[in-house]
Amino acid sequence: MENTIEITKEYITLGQLLKEAGVIDTGGMAKIFLLEYTVFVNKEQDQRRGRKLYPGDVVEIEGAGVFEIASSSN
């Protein structure tokens, strides 16, 4: 099952996505989370919390699910 994360800006970082998706409580937890769990961005493993995610990107987070980035229609 895919979840959609809508963004109003050009991009969101991987760390922001983790917080927005409810995977972590604070941005500071992103670094530790990414060291302990496998994350794939568009089917390629990526552990950089500053990785820019744009509409259309698909992020698979171990233990949390699959998230698609979408542009908010504001």
Residue pairs with C-beta under 8 A, 6 or more apart in sequence:
1 65
1 66
2 58
2 65
2 66
2 67
2 68
3 21
3 65
3 66
3 67
3 68
4 67
4 68
4 70
5 12
5 17
5 20
5 21
5 67
5 68
5 69
5 70
6 70
6 71
6 72
7 55
7 69
7 70
7 71
7 72
8 72
8 74
10 54
11 52
11 53
11 54
12 20
12 52
12 53
12 69
13 49
13 50
13 51
13 52
13 53
14 30
14 34
14 39
14 41
14 46
14 48
14 49
14 50
14 51
14 53
14 59
15 27
15 30
15 31
15 49
15 50
16 27
17 53
17 59
17 67
17 69
18 24
18 29
18 30
18 33
18 34
18 49
18 61
19 25
19 26
19 27
19 30
21 61
21 64
21 67
23 33
23 61
23 64
24 30
24 33
30 49
31 49
34 47
34 48
34 49
35 47
37 61
37 62
37 63
38 45
38 62
39 45
39 46
39 47
39 59
39 60
39 61
39 62
40 46
40 59
40 60
41 51
41 53
41 57
41 58
41 59
42 57
42 58
43 58
43 60
53 59
53 69
54 69
55 69
55 70
55 71
56 68
56 69
56 70
57 68
57 69
58 66
58 67
58 68
58 69
59 66
59 67
59 68
59 69
60 66
60 67
61 67
